[in-house]
């Protein structure tokens, strides 16, 4: 048993290094960045999406000033953030999938896990997102990231009952 335990420990210790390698941008791919703003134009932070060599996108949210609590976060189908309700961003970036990780044909490429914002309103999270591609984000009408007022229930169609849109940012290629 000691050999199995040592081998398992060696594998676990190797995983963080592998994860760091996977987080490196794919060669030639510049990240896409969105500044997330409230309807009043106040910055809530940024979202960065970058392709990785694994084929998964790495989406990083760096937020401040977001109300404490649990909020849905999704990438939406249009790169438009017209106040006051950001409905111009359209629905979730869906591809040919259904909403939510609980759906047999899900999740949407634009579905992200809920964010749990502490009392400080500041949060940084990273997600590897399967099915999301640079081509989907940067199609003819672009894409936006939306922070919702309530948590996503991961089930409700088409958007998980996440409520109103409290922040929106359009993705643009970084220079």
C-alpha positions, 0 to 999 in steps of 0.5 A: 500500500505505501507504493500506491499511496506514494504514487497517488501523492505524486500524481496529485502533486503533478496536477497543479503543474499540468493545470498551469500549463493548460492555462497558458494561452494557445499560441497566437491567440490574444485574450478577449477582455470585457469591462463589466459596468453597471447601468449607471456606467460604474465599473464592476471589473473585467472578464478575460477569455483566452483559448488554452492548448487543451481546447478549453477557454479560460475565463477569469472574472476580476470584480469589485463593487458587486453586491454581496451574495450569489449571482449568475454569470453568463456569456450572452450572444450579442456584444451589446450592453445598452442600459438600463436593463442590458437586454440588448445582449440577448440570451445566453451564448447557447450553441446547440445546447440547452441551459444548465449543467443538469440538462441532458443536452447542456450546458450552453457554452456561455454558462458559467458557475455562479459567483459567490461575492463576499461582503467586500464586493471583490472577487477573482475567479477562474473557470475552464469552459468546455464548448466555448471558443474564440469563434463563438465569442467573436462572431459577427455580433460579438458577445457580452458577459452578464452578471445577474441579480440572483443565482442560476439554478442550473436547471430553468430554461432558458436562463436558470431564473437568474433574474435581472442583469446588474452588470454587462461588458462586451468582449474585445480582442486585447492588443 
